[in-house]
Amino acid sequence: MALKSFVLTIAILAVVSSISHASDPSPLQDFCVAVNDSMAAVFVNGKICKDPKVVNADDFFKSGLNIPGNTSNQVGSAVTAVNVGNLPGLNTLGISLVRIDYAPYGLNPPHTHPRATEVLAVLEGTLYVGFVLSNPGPNMKNKLFTKILKPGDVFVFPIGLIHFQFNIGKNKAVAFAGLSSQNPGVITIANAVFGSDPPINDDVLAKAFQVDKKVIDYLQSQFWWDNN
C-alpha cells in the first residue's frame, strides 16, 4: 500500500507540475529584455537576454496603438500586435497585447492561439464573438459559445480554442485584447487548411470535409488574406 500511495503521489505531482507550466515560464530575474537574435547560431525557447547594464526605458516602450489598422482587405479587419517581437521588454513576462480594427461587417476570421488565453475588451462598435469547444466525444457536436458585445464589454477566449469576432454594426469597431503569452501565435483556420505551402493533398481535404475535390481545388486556388 505504501508503494501504491507513493506512486499515486508522484503521478498527482507530475500532473499538477505539467499544468502549472502550461503557459510561458516565469522569469528568474526582474526582467530579461530581448535582443535581436535573428542571426544567432543558437535557438532558445524565447529570446536571448540583453545585458541589464545597457537596458533603458525604451526597451519597455512602444507607441502607435492609437493609429487604426488598415481594414481595406478581404476580411475587413486588421490586427496590430504588441509582442516580444516589437516590444523586447515583454520577454519572459508572459503577456502581450493586440489592437483589432473592424470595418463595417468586418470579420476577424476563426483562428486559434496555441500558446495563450485571450481577454478581449470592446472600445467601439458592436461585435458578435464566439468560441468552439474541443471535440466532446463520439456522435456529439462541438459546443459553440457566443455573445454580442458592446463598448465596455469583456469576453474571454480560452487557450487553444477556435474563436472569432464579427462586426455586426454599420460603423467601424475597435477592440483591444490581452494574451497570456509574450508570443501567443495565431493559426487562422481557413488559411492553414486551404492556403498552406505546399498545399494539403486535396484527397485528404475532400475526405475530411465530405465534399467534391473540385470544391477543395477552388478553395485552394483562392488568396487567403492574413489580417495580422
Salt bridges, closest charged atoms under 4 A:
ASP37 OD1 - LYS47 NZ 3.55
ASP59 OD2 - LYS50 NZ 3.04
ASP101 OD2 - ARG99 NE 2.87
GLU118 OE1 - HIS113 NE2 3.03
GLU118 OE1 - HIS163 NE2 2.95
ASP202 OD1 - LYS213 NZ 3.90
ASP203 OD1 - LYS213 NZ 3.18
